[in-house]
């Protein structure tokens, strides 16, 4: 049921990733207004980042299911605002609600699946979650691209969005909260031979400071989360414009971005469990390297099938790094603090959307083209991988 929930979560964010940037002129965005175009992702990233942090601690207190319900209720205005939008600012407002929706729903699905997993299955649990979510992102981008050509972007996103949100709310009625498993794991850890009595649970702000700045491993993993979301911002906001300027239509753009997301999604079924078997660090470093290579390849080639190939390389890189970042965080997080520690990581990771939107939007506006932003992102991703390679020790004690 949680896997089905995250599939619906992915459909909601995926429905606009191809259609809105490629058809932004329908909503009053002038050609070449790159920073204004990026504003909808900046708003999304700021809201989602902060509420990821809030959702983790909140779910430790009131339960995962209730937070997920709040997230789906916040999703209802998204397709309505897009449908009635007289200008791009309404799209920005819709993405504020999208940030609330994604922070509360996706954070809760992945946290809940980690709650249910044994220590040696956390990578697999995260892989299943992220796989279904990003397969849905890719499928939604592809399907809505076809539908938008037939029925226009407004009617497409209205009907698609409302149907998905309604289905998710109905499914939620039968879900069971996983907070009981957290307390059972905590009790089991206390009773384990040789286990020390845990210190009192740290406060939310103390956890934020420790995870963000003080702990070497947490800090390196958080910056890795920021870097991969800067890359995803590039794909979300500027890839459709880049390919449109090279003469591709909405459907072909949907295929490129869809292949990237679906390879990212499907391969996580393998790469998450790979981290359980061989450790987190090797997949992490290899993933950042492949993502950087795919970005550089996208900048260098000039035709559709070559871009499909580079999108595949990028997707494989994301598949290797993405589940293993959060699984590595989970490896070293005490059970009773898991929600707020993962919430802090997801705060930084998804604030990467806002950082990427500002940085890439300004660079594209300054140079009046998209190509420099692709090279800049490739450099940042490569440096991020080097940081993790030098600062992170293996976190999976079973494999180390």
Secondary structure by P-SEA (a helix, b strand, c coil): caaaaaaaaaaaaacccccccccccccccccccccccaaaaaaaaaaaaaaaaaaaaaaacccaaaaaaaaaaaacaaaaaaaacccaaaaaaaaaaaaaaaaaaaaaaaaaaaaacccccaaaaaaaaaaaaaaaaaaaaaaaaaaaaaccaaaaaaaaaaaaaaaaaaaacccccaaaaaaaaaaaaaaccccccccccccaaaaaaaaccccaaaaaaaaaaaaaaaaaaaaaccaaaaaaaacccaaaaaaaaaaaaaaaccccccaaaaaaacccaaaaaaaaaaaaaaaaaaaccccaaaaaaaaaaaaaaaaacaaaaaaaaaaaccccaaaaaaaaaaaaaaaaaaaaaaaaaaaaaaacccaaaaaaaaaaaaaaaaaaaccccccccccc
